[in-house]
């Protein structure tokens, strides 16, 4: 995968923002989403002076849920029937992370 785009990661707004990420199917399971989200969280809390970051994830997406939990995000609730994934209406978990909760997990990002 060297030299090729494997996904995207983004953030918006100041002091409180949403975190998003996505990877090509061929990049799943390699830690890219965790690595990208970790980098954005580090940058967001240290450079942008964010106080809160939240993310929404399809309740059926176990891998994305694990990414958020590895990074210290806390399950805050569920939004019912808020998205359509592959033509099916689905619920989303809402995860949040507050600045004072933030710790860089030591086992999160592996060396390639």
Legacy VTK file of the C-alpha trace (Angstrom):
# vtk DataFile Version 3.0
C-alpha trace
ASCII
DATASET POLYDATA
POINTS 112 float
0.000 0.000 0.000
3.038 2.265 0.013
2.382 5.450 -1.904
-1.368 4.926 -2.232
-4.301 6.649 -0.561
-5.924 4.267 1.929
-8.595 6.536 3.445
-9.574 9.894 4.878
-9.774 11.555 8.300
-11.239 14.957 9.189
-12.286 17.405 11.922
-14.208 20.699 11.967
-15.278 23.500 14.378
-13.308 24.939 17.279
-13.510 23.838 20.986
-15.922 20.988 20.154
-15.836 18.988 16.960
-16.774 15.776 15.220
-14.161 13.177 14.316
-14.555 11.134 11.163
-12.479 8.555 9.326
-12.860 5.958 6.625
-10.637 3.512 4.789
-10.722 1.634 1.540
-11.814 -1.992 1.991
-8.288 -3.142 1.161
-6.933 -1.081 4.084
-9.254 -2.519 6.750
-7.596 -4.230 9.690
-4.190 -2.574 9.300
-4.574 0.099 11.999
-4.834 3.037 9.588
-8.096 4.380 11.073
-6.675 4.188 14.593
-3.458 5.876 13.510
-5.289 8.666 11.661
-7.767 9.261 14.494
-4.940 9.298 17.056
-3.071 11.914 15.026
-6.170 14.087 14.718
-6.913 13.816 18.445
-3.338 14.741 19.360
-3.446 17.712 16.994
-6.949 18.743 18.032
-6.314 18.774 21.767
-2.753 20.167 21.616
-2.887 22.618 18.712
-6.551 23.556 18.256
-7.193 23.675 22.016
-10.332 21.537 21.643
-12.296 20.670 24.746
-14.461 17.892 23.281
-14.422 15.526 20.305
-17.332 13.278 19.399
-17.894 10.606 16.775
-20.872 8.683 15.456
-20.572 5.076 14.314
-23.034 2.569 12.870
-24.051 0.210 15.691
-23.124 -2.726 13.442
-19.578 -1.454 12.802
-17.599 -3.327 15.456
-14.196 -2.302 14.038
-14.928 1.448 14.175
-16.386 1.073 17.648
-13.134 -0.592 18.716
-11.080 2.270 17.212
-12.980 4.820 19.304
-12.755 2.748 22.472
-8.995 2.156 22.026
-8.555 5.920 21.858
-10.454 6.448 25.116
-13.804 7.634 23.764
-16.809 6.982 25.994
-20.164 5.691 24.743
-22.638 8.521 25.355
-25.754 7.214 23.682
-27.486 6.053 20.543
-29.209 7.920 17.725
-32.035 5.809 16.368
-32.434 5.309 12.622
-30.184 8.251 11.808
-28.252 6.854 8.844
-28.550 4.617 5.816
-25.751 2.108 5.248
-25.824 -0.087 2.148
-29.481 0.809 1.625
-30.540 -0.139 5.170
-31.676 2.271 7.875
-29.415 1.933 10.888
-28.788 3.323 14.359
-25.566 5.049 15.407
-23.591 4.997 18.633
-22.372 8.406 19.834
-18.944 8.431 21.458
-17.332 11.421 23.166
-13.932 12.360 24.515
-13.280 15.350 26.790
-9.851 16.996 27.019
-9.315 15.990 30.653
-10.059 12.330 29.758
-7.529 12.265 26.918
-4.519 9.984 27.319
-2.369 8.780 24.438
-2.760 4.991 24.557
0.666 3.298 24.510
-0.469 0.233 22.530
-2.599 2.088 19.978
-0.260 2.631 17.025
2.125 -0.053 15.906
5.348 0.496 14.004
5.258 -0.677 10.408
LINES 1 113
112 0 1 2 3 4 5 6 7 8 9 10 11 12 13 14 15 16 17 18 19 20 21 22 23 24 25 26 27 28 29 30 31 32 33 34 35 36 37 38 39 40 41 42 43 44 45 46 47 48 49 50 51 52 53 54 55 56 57 58 59 60 61 62 63 64 65 66 67 68 69 70 71 72 73 74 75 76 77 78 79 80 81 82 83 84 85 86 87 88 89 90 91 92 93 94 95 96 97 98 99 100 101 102 103 104 105 106 107 108 109 110 111
